[in-house]
Amino acid sequence: MSQPATLDQLKPSDLPSPPQAALQILRACSQDDVSSTALSVLAEKDPVLTAELLRVVNTPFFGLSRKVQSLSHAVTILGQRTLRNLVLCLSVRDAIGKDAIPGLDTQIYWEDSLRRAVSAKLLAPYLKQDPDNCFTAGLLQDFGLLVLFYLRPEMALYWDELRGLDPEARLSAEQQYFAHSHTEVITLLANAWDLPEELGQALGHHHDCDNADLDQNQQSLCHILHCADWMNAVFNATDKSTVLNRTQQLLQTHCAMEEDAISACLNTLSEEMDVAARSLGLNIESQPEFEQIMREANVKLAEANLSYQELTWKLEQTLKERDALAAELEAELQLAREIQESLLPKELSDDFPITGLNVSARQLSGDFYDYFVLKDGRIYFNLADVSGKGVYAALLMAKTSSLFHCLGKHIHQPDKLLAHINNELCETAIRGMFVTMIAGIYDPKTGALKMANAGNPPALLFSPGKEVQAIEATASPLGIMPKVPFPLAPDVQLGENDCLYLFSDGATEGYLQEGAEMLGLEGLQQLIMSLHELAPKEQLQTIVEKFSAASATLHDDITIMLIEGKRPHA
């Protein structure tokens, strides 16, 4: 059978229905003036129903002192309300056959429903409710779910999953799988079967008692059903420990039960279920004792705690190992930084014409500069920037710096020196990394300066009374292609008060204000001009301080070199 698009489209014939005689009894019981004789006449129309009523009445469930021989006698003893409840229980039991839903174990379903019914009966005295009425309501409260499976038998594969959820999670899952819930279905059935309003209201709202418009009696029955649902979940939900805690909270809140009373109630379930099952003719398996459920929950809780403690211990060990590794790495990086700093030239006297400064954005820098004096008094200098950051950039920086310092002592032509360094780097370069470099020789006696620019930002020549001259790159960076030339830039003659500034791209791509645009080449020129009156070392330190003040972390390494022109004779 395919399910209608909505429950509103259901026809009465789509829903399971009690026998005609049972329906007539249910409707008659709703009338205050109906007689026992009239109810007996209605019941006797269905021999099967008659036989079942007599059988159930004579079971220990009712605890009668002598055997009831006739249906009229049974109706008289039971009373109108109890008869209605009994007929309703039997009708629900037989409304959907055992094999009507392939793949769904209806015996397990009735076991859960019976546990809810017995739980509700046990809770009845705490809220001054009729035990038989509560038992019937408990047996009915999840019947809507069975009807949903009856309408959509192909969904039976989700039965085990739904049964293992707590009541709130199961209700949500029903909406997901069926687009409806068992409470909606039981409300339809309550109307179709002419159930008393008290019963129908409690059944339809037992998942949301406090927000429903119920009178005090209806709300009490509703709370009993809600608690009974959770009591059943204690025995079959996957997460028993959590469900048990929630059940205890509900019973304390709605039924004012103490912990001992709750345990006694749950311990009684197994025995009470056996009696009720025999009375209703339901076959259920031997029920687990609550103590067994508690032991299983405690074992799982202990396992969870053990797993948590083990995870905590492992986490603590991992954090210790991480801290130890971090400290070791920090020491290694500090040592590497000290080695890098040792590759930079030592500060010479204040009248030495070249000043440099390197500030790393990280612990290790990819920028470097160097200068050293040749035997004839000329000064070899360079400023370079390795692409990328981190350890590999620092290693490539160290290699390039060493090549410059070593080869420069023998190769006194900057263009040839860059060609040799380039060939060496191309032999071992990986990951597409490269080095931009300006290298040159300066003669402080004559002011003559020769240099080659391999992909570095232009050098800036400041001469009093003249426009700033930018000396652009003459070749591509080092380490990209072997055996290529590195032409010299036009010769520069540094006169008195002339200054030549070399810098890495960190100086032009930095920020003087957080969120502002990059400084750029023109901005760097203006910054240098504003500081031109300061001593060389102060100029460079002030420039770097302005970048550092704009951000807690530099965006890139910054390296700047200043070469002063020929000084006037004293």
Secondary structure, DSSP 8 states (H G I E B T S, - for coil): ----SSGGG--GGGS----HHHHHHHHHHTSTT--HHHHHHHHHT-HHHHHHHHHHHTSTTT--SS---SHHHHHHHH-HHHHHHHHHHHHHHHHS-TTSSTT--HHHHHHHHHHHHHHHHHHGGGGT--HHHHHHHHHHTTHHHHHHHHH-GGGGGGHHHHHTS-HHHHHHHHHHHHSS-HHHHHHHHHHHTT--HHHHHHHHTTTSGGGS---HHHHHHHHHHHHHHHHHHHHH-S-HHHHHHHHHHHHHHHH---HHHHHHHHHHHHHHHHHHHHHHT--------HHHHHHHHHHHHHHHHHHHHHHHHHHHHHHHHHHHHHHHHHHHHHHHHHHHHHHS-----TT-SEEEEEE-SSSS-SEEEEEEE-TTS-EEEEEEEESS-SHHHHHHHHHHHHHHHHHTTT---HHHHHHHHHHHHHHH--TT--EEEEEEEE-TTT-EEEEEEES---EEEE-TTS--EEE---B--BTSSSS--------EE--TT-EEEEE-HHHHS--SSTTS---HHHHHHHHHHHTTTS-HHHHHHHHHHHHHHH-SS-SS-EEEEEEE------
